[in-house]
Amino acid sequence: GDKAFAQFLTDEIQEEKKIQKHKSLPKISGGWELEVHGTEAKLMRKIAGEKITVTFNINNSIPPSAEEDTQEQQKPDEQEPELTSTPNFVVEVIKDDTKQTLVLDCHFPEDEIGQEGEEESDIFTIREVSFQPTGEADWKDTNYTLNTDSLDWALYDHLMDFLADRGVDNTFADELVELSTALEHQEYIKFLEDLKSFVKCQ
């Protein structure tokens, strides 16, 4: 059984490498620096007295709906649908002269992806906003967190503009999806390779 499993994994790895779009991770325009730790990625940039970081994790970032719909209609010779990784991401804005960090929790609504609306709509939304003490690893649940569901739309628009002024806009979000998808695929291939070594290990 293990031999067959290892052979299956070998073939699978070859297939995945064939369809791998990026041999190296795509860059994000606008001078963002990238740090990757396993499945977590962090983008950073500094602008006039502020440091902006965007953090996301590729685990569970592929929407489940993509799989189920396509299974029935798929003909055997058709390409598998491309999986896209749309992770939640957290934007932190740190101003040099304050002890607080503004934290905006953003996500990609599932129904928005690939929908060409009549008007330019945002491909990501802000879910929650809070202040956290700068430099503390653990966020406090005791800090007030604003949920945007019931928010005045004018305030919400200002928050979106605030992000856009700092380089977090639709273009950024598109590039983030591409980066995340490439990262997810890279990790998946690595996982298959690790699994193969593990299965072969006597």
C-alpha positions as CSV (number, residue, x, y, z in Angstrom):
1,G,0.0,0.0,0.0
2,D,2.7,2.5,0.9
3,K,4.6,1.8,-2.3
4,A,1.5,2.7,-4.4
5,F,0.9,5.7,-2.2
6,A,4.5,6.9,-2.7
7,Q,4.2,6.4,-6.5
8,F,0.9,8.3,-6.5
9,L,2.6,11.2,-4.6
10,T,5.5,11.2,-7.1
11,D,3.1,11.6,-10.0
12,E,1.0,14.2,-8.2
13,I,4.1,16.3,-7.4
14,Q,5.2,16.2,-11.1
15,E,1.7,17.3,-12.1
16,E,1.6,20.1,-9.6
17,K,5.0,21.4,-10.6
18,K,3.9,21.4,-14.2
19,I,1.0,23.7,-13.5
20,Q,2.9,25.9,-11.0
21,K,2.6,29.4,-12.4
22,H,5.4,31.0,-10.3
23,K,8.8,29.5,-9.7
24,S,9.5,32.4,-7.4
25,L,6.9,34.3,-5.5
26,P,5.3,37.3,-7.3
27,K,6.2,40.7,-6.1
28,I,3.7,43.2,-4.7
29,S,4.1,46.6,-6.3
30,G,4.5,49.7,-4.2
31,G,7.7,48.9,-2.3
32,W,6.3,46.3,0.1
33,E,8.8,44.0,1.7
34,L,7.8,40.4,2.2
35,E,8.7,38.0,5.0
36,V,7.4,34.5,5.0
37,H,7.4,32.2,8.0
38,G,5.8,28.9,7.0
39,T,2.2,29.6,6.1
40,E,2.2,33.1,7.5
41,A,3.3,36.0,5.3
42,K,3.9,39.6,6.3
43,L,4.2,42.6,4.0
44,M,5.7,45.8,5.3
45,R,6.2,49.3,4.0
46,K,7.1,52.6,5.6
47,I,5.7,56.0,4.6
48,A,6.1,59.4,6.2
49,G,6.1,58.7,9.9
50,E,4.1,55.4,9.6
51,K,4.8,51.8,9.3
52,I,2.2,49.6,7.6
53,T,2.2,45.9,7.9
54,V,-0.2,43.4,6.3
55,T,-0.3,39.9,7.7
56,F,-2.1,36.8,6.3
57,N,-2.0,33.1,6.7
58,I,-2.6,30.7,3.7
59,N,-4.1,27.9,5.8
60,N,-7.8,27.5,5.0
61,S,-7.6,30.3,2.5
62,I,-9.1,28.5,-0.5
63,P,-12.9,28.9,-0.6
64,P,-14.6,25.5,-0.4
65,S,-17.4,26.3,-2.9
66,A,-15.0,26.2,-5.9
67,E,-14.6,22.4,-5.6
68,E,-18.2,21.2,-5.3
69,D,-19.7,23.1,-8.2
70,T,-17.2,22.0,-10.8
71,Q,-17.1,18.3,-10.0
72,E,-20.4,17.4,-11.7
73,Q,-19.9,19.2,-15.0
74,Q,-16.2,18.4,-15.4
75,K,-15.3,16.3,-18.4
76,P,-12.4,13.9,-17.8
77,D,-10.0,15.7,-20.2
78,E,-10.7,19.2,-18.8
79,Q,-8.2,21.1,-16.8
80,E,-9.0,21.2,-13.1
81,P,-10.3,24.6,-12.2
82,E,-7.6,27.0,-10.8
83,L,-7.8,27.3,-7.1
84,T,-7.4,30.8,-5.8
85,S,-6.3,31.6,-2.3
86,T,-8.2,34.5,-0.7
87,P,-7.0,34.8,2.8
88,N,-8.2,37.1,5.5
89,F,-5.6,39.7,6.1
90,V,-4.8,42.1,8.9
91,V,-3.6,45.6,8.3
92,E,-1.7,47.4,11.1
93,V,-0.9,51.1,10.9
94,I,1.7,52.2,13.4
95,K,2.4,55.9,13.7
96,D,5.9,56.8,15.0
97,D,4.7,59.1,17.7
98,T,1.8,57.2,19.3
99,K,1.8,54.1,21.4
100,Q,-1.2,52.7,19.6
101,T,-1.6,50.6,16.5
102,L,-4.7,50.8,14.4
103,V,-5.7,47.3,13.4
104,L,-8.0,46.6,10.5
105,D,-9.2,43.1,9.9
106,C,-10.0,42.6,6.2
107,H,-11.4,39.7,4.2
108,F,-12.5,38.8,0.7
109,P,-16.3,38.2,0.6
110,E,-16.8,34.9,-1.2
111,D,-19.5,36.2,-3.6
112,E,-17.3,39.1,-4.8
113,I,-14.5,37.1,-6.3
114,G,-14.6,37.1,-10.1
115,Q,-17.8,39.1,-10.2
116,E,-17.5,42.0,-12.6
117,G,-19.9,44.5,-11.2
118,E,-21.4,47.4,-13.1
119,E,-19.4,49.8,-11.0
120,E,-16.0,49.5,-9.5
121,S,-16.6,47.8,-6.2
122,D,-14.0,46.9,-3.6
123,I,-12.9,43.3,-3.8
124,F,-12.2,43.2,-0.1
125,T,-14.0,44.5,2.9
126,I,-13.0,45.7,6.4
127,R,-14.6,43.5,9.0
128,E,-13.3,44.8,12.3
129,V,-11.3,47.8,13.5
130,S,-9.5,48.2,16.8
131,F,-6.6,49.9,18.6
132,Q,-3.9,47.7,20.1
133,P,-0.9,48.7,22.1
134,T,2.1,49.0,19.8
135,G,4.7,46.3,20.2
136,E,2.6,43.8,22.2
137,A,2.5,40.4,20.8
138,D,-0.9,39.5,22.3
139,W,-3.9,41.6,21.5
140,K,-6.3,42.3,24.3
141,D,-9.9,41.2,24.1
142,T,-10.6,44.0,26.5
143,N,-9.9,46.6,23.8
144,Y,-13.0,47.9,22.0
145,T,-13.4,46.3,18.6
146,L,-15.6,48.0,16.1
147,N,-17.6,45.6,13.9
148,T,-18.3,47.2,10.5
149,D,-21.6,45.4,10.0
150,S,-23.6,48.1,11.6
151,L,-21.3,51.0,10.7
152,D,-22.2,54.3,9.2
153,W,-21.3,53.9,5.5
154,A,-19.5,57.4,5.4
155,L,-17.2,56.3,8.2
156,Y,-16.6,53.0,6.4
157,D,-15.8,54.8,3.2
158,H,-13.3,57.0,5.0
159,L,-11.7,53.9,6.5
160,M,-11.4,52.3,3.0
161,D,-9.8,55.6,1.7
162,F,-7.5,55.6,4.7
163,L,-6.3,52.2,3.6
164,A,-6.0,53.1,0.0
165,D,-3.9,56.2,0.8
166,R,-1.5,53.7,2.4
167,G,-1.3,51.4,-0.6
168,V,-4.0,48.9,0.5
169,D,-6.4,49.1,-2.4
170,N,-7.9,46.8,-5.0
171,T,-4.7,46.5,-7.0
172,F,-2.9,45.6,-3.8
173,A,-5.7,43.1,-2.9
174,D,-5.4,41.5,-6.4
175,E,-1.7,41.1,-6.0
176,L,-2.1,39.8,-2.5
177,V,-4.4,37.0,-3.9
178,E,-1.8,36.2,-6.5
179,L,1.0,36.1,-4.0
180,S,-1.1,34.0,-1.6
181,T,-2.1,31.6,-4.3
182,A,1.5,31.1,-5.3
183,L,2.5,30.7,-1.7
184,E,-0.2,28.2,-1.0
185,H,0.7,26.1,-4.1
186,Q,4.4,26.1,-3.1
187,E,3.5,24.9,0.4
188,Y,1.2,22.3,-1.0
189,I,4.0,20.9,-3.2
190,K,6.3,20.9,-0.3
191,F,3.7,19.1,1.8
192,L,3.4,16.4,-0.9
193,E,7.2,16.0,-1.0
194,D,7.3,15.7,2.8
195,L,4.5,13.2,2.8
196,K,6.3,11.1,0.1
197,S,9.5,11.0,2.2
198,F,7.4,10.1,5.3
199,V,5.6,7.3,3.5
200,K,8.9,5.9,2.0
201,C,10.6,6.0,5.4
202,Q,11.0,2.5,6.6
